[in-house]
């Protein structure tokens, strides 16, 4: 990718396999706001980024070259060659071609572990707009103010220590519903050192998964999302109702159990499972594959 810095902005002039809207709106992150077409503000690691895609150029406003190299390059996974990843996947399975051609700009983000864990606990039985609302409320109430863009104020996601002070009743007041005890348990396990993102990253996939599901309310799907989107476990293949129907439609032509689909993905896609999942998920959702109506 060709990157230039000018007037306190960073410009990605040759953004191969990277579309901002596809990457942010594919269901892997929730701490962002769409300002207008291809124009977004997002929060990551207490940093605020205004990012816009215009005429094939991606602009990171008010961003220094150092901040781009230290934070955003890794966040958007820009060191990874997605052309080679796609080529490898197509050699394994040409059924993915339509999904990859249409959703060619999806990249897997490298997000903060704690925020990702809490966000996907919240995501259970919730549609994306509702997840974003709860993340925004938690951030405004318990995070820190980090800036304003176009009249909109933005707040960091609260740290474990900031959320440790929040009671169950206060979590319920944020409209977290039945997820409140799960959030509470996750926060305290992280604060007590029982769960550590650094340690999880160093584990193999099975150990990592088993540790995550020890948190109250964290099942297979949430654990795999956290592994894929924040711990670098790219073989993870989260299975929810969307993916279940998509895989049934494309590969089974019959109803299948989630465990059967997970086993199929592990065998079929191997270490590239997470990439395949993202192309399939976003493509299937956008095209209502298998008559999917909600997440």
Secondary structure by P-SEA (a helix, b strand, c coil): cbbbbcccbbbbcccccccaaaaaacccccccccccccccccccccccccccccccccccccccaaaaaacccccccccccaaaaaaaaaaacccaaaaaaaaccbbbbbccaaaaaaaaaaaccccaaaaaaaaaaaaaacbbbccccccbbbbccccccccccccaaaaaaaccccaaaaaaaaaaaaaaccccaaaaaaccaaaaaaaaaccccccaaaaaaaaacccccccbbbbcaaaaaaaaaccccccccaaaaaaaaaaacccaaaaaaaaaaaaaaaacccccccc
